[in-house]
């Protein structure tokens, strides 16, 4: 091979190596960014699952309490509480006072 041919081949190899290196760097960057995004999504989902589990526990406790009312435990108390809170009922002779001062 002549000297010119060797230089041309060497330049081609350098150009090819440079392009290959740039492509490899882009791929590594893409995968790194994708990995970080996936990790963030996983953390958000784990937090959401924990919140939903806590909500489930609260709902199960409320269900147990209401089942107790249905079974006859504290039924009178429950009815009275609902009548007072939701319907605004009072017992005969009972006076109800409302606080109308502005709250800051």
N, C-alpha and C positions, 0 to 999 in steps of 0.2 A: 504494500500500500504506500501511496505517496503521502507526503507530509500534509497536503491539503485535505486529503480524504480522512486522515486521522483526526485533524482538527474539526472537520465537519461532523464526524461521528461522535467525537467527544462533546461538542456543543449540543448535539441532539440528545445525547445521554444526560447531560446536565439539565437541559430544558425539560426532558421527560422526568427526571428525578425531582426537579423543582415543582412541576405540576403535580406529581404524585404526592409529594410532601404537603403541598397546599390542600389537596383533596383529602388527605389523611387527617390533617388538622381540622378541616371543616367537619369531617365525620365525627371525630372525637368531641369537638365542641357541641355538635348537634346531640350526640348521645349523652353528654354531660348535662346539657340543658334539659333534655327529656327526662333524665333520671331525677333531677332536682324537682321538676314539675310533678312527676309521678309521686315522689316522696311527700311533697306538699299536699297533694290530693289525698294520699293515704292518711296523713296526719289529720286533715279536716274530717275525713270519713270516720276515723277512730274517735274523734271528739264528738261527732254527731251520734255515733253508736252509744257512747257513754251517756250522753244527754237523754237519748231515747230509753236506755236501760233505767236511768233514774226516774224518768216519767212513767215507765212501766211499773216500777216498784210503787210509786205513789198511787197509781191507778189501782193496782192490786190491793193496796192497803184500804183505799176508798171502797173498793168492791167488797172487801171483808166487812168493813164497817156497815155498809148498806145491807149486806146479807144478814148481819146481826139484827138490824132493825126489822127486816122482813121476817126473821125468825121469832120476833116478839121481844127482843131485848131493847129496852129504852124506846119503845115505839111511841109512848105518850110524850116523852121528852123530845123526840124527833119531830113529831107533829106540831108540838107547841113552838119549837124553834123555827120551823118553816113558816108557821102561821105568823109569827112575830116578824121575822126577817124579810120574807118575800111578800107577804100579804098585808103587813102592817096592823095585824090584829092585836088587841090588848085584852086583859082580863077585866071583868066588870069592876068598877071602882078604881082602877089603876090609872095613874096619870103618867103621861109620857112627855119628856122634855127633850127638845132638840137644840143642839148647840149651833147657833147661826153666826158665830163670830168668824171673821175671815181668817183663814189659815195661811200663814206665810210659807 
